[in-house]
Amino acid sequence: MRLVVDSFEFGSKFTPRFNTISISGYHIREAGSTALQELAFTLYDGVEYVEWACRRGLDVDEFGPRLSFFFNAHNDFFEEIAKYRAARKIWYQVMKDRFDAKNERTWLMRFHTQTAGVSLPAQQPMNNIARVAIQAMAAVLGGTQSLHTDSYDEALALPTEEAARIALRTQQIIAYESGVTQTVDPLGGSYFLENLTLQMEKGAFDYFGKLDAMGGMVKAIERGYPQKEIAEASYQYQRAVEAKEKVIVGVNEFVIEEEPPSTLYIDERVAQQQTAKLRKLRQQRSNEEVQRRLEALKKAAAQEPGTASNNNVSATNTMPFLIDAVRAYATVGEICDALRQVYGTYTEASIT
């Protein structure tokens, strides 16, 4: 949380057009959550970040407009659209009513969407082209600002050039041939979808109430609450698939014998090339300067965050020290090792 709030403070002062964070729900959904849990936990993560920033004395209307989100797009077409629509409504209400934001750009939710890798099985992988197209269309109809379409062979390997091209062409066909980009919220007003949206909204606020009662998301994570909710949802989904209560085409129904497709193979030369580049970097840089800047970073990180003054960041904001370390060619691994010495390593409690 310290690093996140430091980035908010630094970004609002020196990189005002830079998205300081991508508040992600993608990994939540990939771990097996429901659409509702993805919505609620992702947005409440955002609430928690804003709470911590405001407690540091940051102005929500200075850092708030550059917050962005990252959602999953799964197979249930209308549920996904309702999820995105509810997300925008909830974020507007939260920023305006809970945090008293005045800047209209602070009220807006901007989000990226990626199609659901977890939904793309290895069996009959060409079917995944259709799945990705449905998921991508849901994201567009739900109002996404940017989109990543997965390759059909994701379960098997890194994508081949052909698989990556098909994923790209899927986006381009939606953008240039389908006509769905000609209007905003084209499904707005549909009774079915509006009702789904309201259900999503209500369910998310129910989760908000539970998380508030626990003292926020950090406290809830320490108690294992979201992890347990996601684990239970994942179990119920897998149970339904194995019982054929939920049909996955080519996996538990409509199964055929097939030859495995051609996949991309990457040999050890890539690792050898990267190792050689790293060795060369460490020979050419000033390792003494790297260590000096890493020590300065650790010293700043170990201090309590201060209050910004004179239109600058606080003296112990870690961002300037991180940038100094990078300019000296410290590696990401070395920077992380330095911060581990200060903050330690988080170990998640076992959830049963």
N, C-alpha and C positions, 0 to 999 in steps of 0.2 A: 504493500500500500504506500510505503514511503516513496518508492521509485515512481509509482503512478502519479502521485500528487506532485512530485518534483517535476515530472514531465508536463503536467497541466500548467504549473506556474511558469516554467521556462517557455513553453510553447505560446502561451498567451502574450508573453512579452516580446519574444524574438522571432517566432515562426508562426504568426497569427493565421496563416492559411494552411498550416500543416495539421492533419488529423492526429492529435496527440495519443489517441488510443483507438483500438478496434475492440469493442466490448463483445466478446464472442460467446455465442450459444452453440456454435457448430459442434464443438467437442462434447457438449452436454447431450445433444441429440445423437451423436455418433456412439456415445456410451450406452444408449438405450432408453433415453427419456421419452416421454410423450411430447407431442407438440405443445401442450399446455405447460408442461414443466420447462421445456426449452424457453418458451416465452417468459414465464414468470421468473425463473432463475436468472436469465440473461438480463432482463430489465432491472431486477433487484440488484444484480451486480453493479449496474449503472448507478442506481440509487446510492449504493454503498460508497462508490467512488466519489460521487458528488458530496455526500455527507462528510467524508473525510477531508475533502478539499475545502469545504466551507468552514469546517472546524479549524483549518489552518489559516483562515482569514482570506481565502481567495474569493473573488467576486464571480458568482455563477454565470453572470452575463459576459464575463471576459473569457472564461475557458469553456463554457457550456456549448457554444455554437460549433466547436470543432470536435465534439464527441461523436463517434460513429459506432455502428453496430455491425455484427456479422452473424447471419442466420443460416440455418440449414434449409434445404428444400426437399421434402420427402414425397412419398407417393400419393398420399390422400389429397387430391387436387384441391377441393374446396376447403378442407381443414387448413391447408397451408396458406391459402389466400386469406382466410379469416384470421389466421395467426398474425400475418403481416399487418393487416388493417387494424387489428386490436393493438398491436405494438405501437403504431403511430398515435392512436387515440390515448393510450395509457401514458406514453412519454409526454405528450402535450399536457395532460392533466397533472402529472407528477411535477414537471418543471414549473408549471404556472402556479399550482396550488400548494405543493409541498415546499418548494424552494423559492417561491415568489419571484421567479424570473420575469424580467420586463422586456428583454430583447426577443423579438419574434423569432429570430434564428435559433435562439436557445430552445424554443418550444418544438422545433422541427426534429424529427427522427430521420437520420440518414443511415441507410444500411446497405451492406453488401450481402449477396446470397451465393452459396455454393450448393450444387446438387449433392444428394446424400450418398457419399461413398459406401456407407454401410448397407445401403439398399441394393447395391449392384453385385449380385452373386457371381461366382466363377462358372456356374452351370449355365449353358446356353448364353454366353456373354453378349452375343449380338442383340439379345432382347434388351440389354441395358441402354441401347441407343434410344428405344422408345421411352424407357423409364426416364432418362435424362431429359428428353424433350418435354415430357409431361411436367416434370419438376421445374424445369426452366420456365415454362409457360406460366406456371403458378406464381413463380417469383416475380415475373414481369407484371402479371395482372395484380399482384399484391403491392406493387410500387417500388420494387428494388431499384437502387441507384446504379449498382454494378453487379456483374454476374460472372460466376465461374461454372462452366459445365464440365463434368467429369468425363473421362474417357471410358469406353465400354469395357476395357480390359483391366480396370483398376484393381480388381481382386487378384489378378494374376501377376502383374509386374508393372513397372513404369510404362507409360503408354508408348506404343509404337507411333511413328510419324502419321500413319494412316488413322489410328485411333484418335490422336490429338486433333487431326484435321477435321474429322467428323464432329468432334465436340465443338470445335470452332464454327463449323458450318451450321450446326444446330442453332447456335446463337444468331448467326447472320440470317438464317431463314426466318427466325422469329422476328428479328429486327426489321428486315427489308421486304418480307413477303406476306407475313401473317396479318398485318394491319393493326395489331394490338397496341402499337405505340402511338396511335393517332388520338387517343383520349386518355384522360386521367381517371383511374378507378372505374373502369367500364362496367364492373359487376355491382357497383354501389346501387342500392335500391332493391336488389333481389331479396325477397323475404327470407329465403333459405340462407343466403350468405350473411345478411344482416343479423339474423338470429344466431348463426354460428359465431359471428364476430362478438356479439354481446356475451355469449357463453364463454368465449375465450377471455374476454375482458373481466367478467365476474370471477372466473376461476383464477386468473392471475392476481386480482386484488385479494382473493381469499388467501392465496399463498403469501402475499405481502403482509397481511395481518399476522400470520403465523411467524414470519421472519422478523417482523417488528417486535413481536412479543418475546422472541429469543434474544433480542438485542442487536439485530443486524445480521448480515450475511457472514461476516467473519466468525461471529459467535456460533452461528448455525453450522458452519463448516467444521468448527472445532468439536461440535456435538455430533457431527456425522449426519445431520438431518438431510441435506440435499443428496448426499451420496446414497443414503438408504432409500430415499424416494426413487432415485434413478435406478438403483439396483433392482428394486421391486418391479418397476415398470419394464425393465429389460427382461426379467424372469418371466413376467406374464406374457410379453410379446413372443418370446421363444417357445413358451409352453403352447401358445395358440398356434404357432407355425407347426410344431411337431404333432399337435393333435389335428392338424388340417382344418382348424377353425378359421385360420387365416391362410389364404392361398397365395403362394409365391410361385408364379409361373416358371416352370422349368426346374423348380427345387423340390416342392412337395406335390405338385400336380403337373401334368403334361410333360413328364420326364422322358427323355430320349437318350440313346447312346450316341456319343459324338466324339470326334477327334478333337484333341486340344488345339486351340488356335496358335498361330505364331506369336511369340512374345519378344519383347526387347531384352537383349542380354547385354549387360555392362560388365566388362571384365575388370581385373585388378589394376589395369593401367590408370584408371581414373584416380584411385586411391594413391597410387605411386606418384602421379603428377601433383596431386594436392600436397602430399608429404614433402616433395621436393620444393614446391613453392614456399611452404611454411619454413623449411630449413633455410632457404635462401633469404627469406624475410628476416629471420632472426640473426643471420650473419651480417646483413646490411644495415639494420637499424641500430640505434644506440640502446643497448639493453639496460644501461645504467639509467638513462632518461625514462625508459619504460617503468622501471622499478620505482623511480622517484614519483612519477605521476600516479602509479597505482597506490603508493603509500598515501599520497594526498587524497586520493579518492576514498581510501579506507578511513582516513581521519575525518573527512566530511561526513561519510555515511554513519560513523559512530556517534556523531553529535545529534542532539535534538534539532529538528527543523526549526528555523527561525522565521521571523516575519519579514517580508519583503519591504524595501524602502527605496525612495528616489527612483521609482519606475524601473527597478531592477529586481532580480530574484534574491531570495535570502542567501546569506553568506555560506550556508551549509547545503544549499541545493546541490544535489549530486550531478545534475546534468552538465554544468561546465567542466566538472572534473572527469566525467565520462568522455566528453568531447576531447579534452586535453589528452587523455590516455589513448584514444583512437588516433589522434593526430601524431602521436609518437609511435604508432603502429603496434600498440598492444592488441592482442587477439581477443576475440569474444571469450574464449575459454579462460584466458588470464584475468580478464575483467571479472568474470563470474567467480573465479577462484578467490579473488580479492574480496568480493562482496560476501562470499560464503564465510570468510574469516570473521566478518563483522556480524552478519545476521544468522549464521548457521544454515542448516538444511532442514526444510520442513518434511516431516514424516507423517503421513496421513494415518489416522487411527483406523484400526481394523473394524469394518462394519459387518455385523452378523445379523 
